[in-house]
Each structure stands twice: as structure tokens, then as C-alpha cells.
């Protein structure tokens, strides 16, 4: 018997008043994949993510996580998830250890296991030495790694990351991804990520889907999508440069990429950048 998909969306729709944010979304993520959900601001990515995580209801269509229906088995779905949202989820007035412990309690990690699981999650993201410092003293990259530890403390089968490296400098971005991949190799965890950084999607994702106006407009491996665009342009056999994933993005979305904000900073910088990103959708 084949294993259920990590995520399966069929005909998912979601509207805010007259605005249809998700418009008949069909999407399947296989177990163990790193799957990138790409698209311009307002494409419906975050709304889709919130339906998958059960933070929003599923008014029309079907969403399942490892075979569990997100509309009727919400708690079963939540027990399988770790979620790092765009909005800042770490509390600046708590230490790193206290932040992760709080999430362990929220995710109902048993009291007997809690201290060990918190220590494991902090070690997985290389924050053991800084665990007893207040989070407000952390750099931007450390804050994001702390939020990753919060999501990992429940040992999720599916890790969902909504713009996990937004506002970070290139070194901090690489560090976050190194820790994600280390945990994934050790556990076989599935990762579903949204990002505006095409280089991250190209390097780290097994497959990507490009959303525009609430639907998936292109789906496949990065190499496959770039090859399709090259052939679509009639360049097969020519000396024209090979398209980048950003070229594919531009072709699907019909416009260029915008700026994602600052590159690095401290706890307050991350909070400000995240709020701006949330307002933009």
C-alpha cells in the first residue's frame, strides 16, 4: 500500500469578501520532499499555507495532511505539523530555552520528555550556547533559528516555513537552510516552504510550484521548468543563455521581483521586516 501524500489540496478555494485569494488550488507534496511554493505577493501562498495548517477553515475543496482531512481532523493534522510563520513568533522577553519550552507545552510534549526535546531542538539549530540569553539579544539569523527550534520541538513529520529567511543576509540565510537540511536528513521530515529567493528554491527544493492569482501555473523541478522556458522561447540548439528560475518566475507572474527588505539586523529589525511582509501578503 502506497504512503499518503504529505500534503494534498484538491480544488481549494478561499475568499476574503469579494477577493478570491485561492482559486481552485490543486497541489500534492510527496513524503520526504522539500517543496517550494513560489509566487508574487498576493498570489495566495500564505492563505493556502494557513488552510493546510488549519489556521483557516477549508470552505471549498479538500486539504489533507498524511491522509488526515484538515477540515474534519484538525487536531490530528496539527499534531503532524511544525510551522514557522512570516510573523515573528518568538517572545523577546523570554530566553531562547523559555521560548522553545513554551512551544513544547503548546504542542503537548509530555512533561517527562520536555526538557530533553527542548535541548535537542536547540542543539539542532546550534543555539545551545545562547539558550539562556534573552531573545531580544539575538541577531536576525539567530531569531529565525530559534523559531525553527520552536517548530521542531514537537518532532513534526511536516515542517511548513512561510518566508523562513526573509530579511536575513546571505550568510544567515545559508545557516538557516543548513540546519533545516541537517534535521531533514536525520528524520526524513517533509518540508513545504514559501520564498521569494529564487536561488534558495533552485538550490534546496526538490520541486517547485509557481502560484499566480490563486492557482498553480507551473510545476516541476527547477531544471525542468527552466528547460521548458528555454524551449518555449524557441532557443533549443541556439547559443542563448539558459534561463534562470527567476526568468521562469517572471514569465509566470508577468512582472519582476520586488525587494524583500533589509539584509540582516537584530530582533527589532526582523519584527519590522516581518510585519511589512505580512501586510504585503
Long-range contacts (C-beta under 8 A, 24 or more apart in sequence): 3-31, 4-31, 4-64, 4-66, 4-67, 5-29, 5-30, 5-31, 5-64, 5-66, 6-30, 6-31, 6-32, 6-33, 6-65, 6-66, 6-157, 6-158, 6-190, 6-192, 7-35, 7-52, 7-63, 7-64, 7-65, 7-158, 7-190, 7-192, 8-62, 8-63, 8-64, 9-48, 9-51, 9-52, 9-61, 9-62, 9-63, 10-61, 10-62, 10-63, 11-60, 11-61, 11-62, 12-48, 12-51, 12-58, 12-60, 12-61, 12-62, 12-63, 13-59, 13-60, 13-61, 13-214, 14-44, 14-47, 14-48, 14-51, 14-56, 14-58, 14-59, 14-60, 15-59, 20-214, 21-47, 21-214, 22-47, 22-48, 22-51, 22-214, 23-213, 23-214, 23-215, 24-61, 24-214, 24-215, 25-61, 25-211, 25-214, 25-215, 25-216, 26-216, 27-209, 27-216, 29-190, 29-192, 30-190, 31-66, 31-188, 31-190, 32-188, 32-189, 32-190, 33-190, 33-191, 33-206, 33-207, 34-184, 34-190, 34-191, 34-193, 34-204, 34-205, 34-206, 35-190, 35-191, 35-192, 35-193, 35-205, 35-206, 35-207, 35-208, 35-209, 36-193, 36-194, 36-195, 36-200, 36-201, 36-204, 36-205, 36-207, 36-208, 36-209, 37-192, 37-193, 37-194, 37-208, 37-209, 37-211, 38-194, 38-195, 38-196, 38-198, 38-201, 38-208, 38-209, 38-210, 38-211, 38-249, 39-194, 39-210, 39-211, 39-212, 39-252, 39-253, 40-212, 40-253, 40-255, 40-257, 41-258, 41-280, 41-281, 42-280, 42-281, 43-211, 43-212, 43-213, 43-214, 43-253, 44-211, 44-213, 44-214, 44-215, 45-162, 45-194, 45-211, 46-86, 46-162, 46-194, 46-281, 48-211, 49-160, 49-162, 49-192, 49-194, 52-160, 52-192, 53-77, 53-78, 53-81, 53-83, 53-160, 54-78, 65-158, 66-157, 66-158, 79-107, 79-154, 80-156, 80-157, 80-158, 81-156, 81-157, 81-158, 81-159, 81-160, 82-151, 82-152, 82-153, 82-154, 82-156, 82-158, 82-159, 82-160, 83-151, 83-159, 83-160, 83-162, 84-144, 84-147, 84-148, 84-150, 84-151, 84-159, 84-160, 84-161, 84-162, 84-164, 85-162, 86-162, 86-163, 86-166, 86-274, 86-277, 86-278, 87-274, 87-275, 87-278, 88-143, 88-147, 88-270, 88-271, 88-274, 88-275, 89-147, 89-150, 90-135, 90-143, 90-146, 90-147, 90-150, 90-267, 91-135, 92-134, 92-135, 92-136, 92-267, 93-134, 93-135, 93-136, 94-134, 94-135, 95-131, 95-132, 95-133, 95-134, 95-135, 96-122, 96-127, 96-130, 96-131, 96-132, 96-133, 96-135, 96-138, 96-146, 96-149, 97-122, 97-131, 97-132, 99-135, 99-146, 99-149, 99-150, 100-146, 100-149, 100-150, 100-153, 102-150, 103-150, 103-151, 103-153, 103-154, 104-153, 104-154, 107-153, 107-154, 109-153, 109-154, 117-153, 117-154, 117-155, 118-153, 120-153, 121-149, 121-150, 121-152, 121-153, 122-149, 124-149, 124-152, 124-179, 124-182, 124-183, 125-149, 125-152, 125-179, 126-175, 126-179, 135-267, 136-267, 136-268, 137-267, 138-266, 138-267, 139-172, 139-264, 139-265, 139-266, 140-167, 140-168, 140-169, 140-172, 140-264, 140-265, 140-266, 140-267, 140-269, 140-270, 141-168, 141-169, 141-171, 141-172, 141-173, 141-175, 141-176, 141-264, 143-267, 143-270, 144-168, 144-172, 144-176, 144-270, 145-175, 145-176, 145-179, 148-176, 148-179, 148-180, 152-183, 155-187, 156-189, 157-189, 157-190, 158-189, 158-190, 158-191, 158-192, 159-183, 159-184, 159-189, 159-190, 159-191, 159-192, 160-191, 160-192, 160-193, 161-191, 161-192, 161-193, 161-194, 162-193, 162-194, 163-194, 163-195, 163-196, 163-260, 163-277, 164-193, 164-195, 165-195, 165-197, 165-200, 166-196, 166-260, 166-261, 166-273, 166-274, 166-277, 167-260, 167-261, 167-262, 167-263, 167-264, 167-265, 167-269, 167-270, 167-273, 167-274, 167-277, 168-263, 168-264, 169-263, 169-264, 170-263, 172-264, 173-197, 173-200, 177-203, 177-204, 180-204, 196-257, 196-258, 196-260, 197-260, 198-244, 198-245, 198-246, 198-249, 198-257, 199-245, 201-245, 202-244, 202-245, 208-245, 210-248, 210-249, 210-252, 210-253, 212-252, 212-253, 212-254, 217-252, 218-248, 218-252
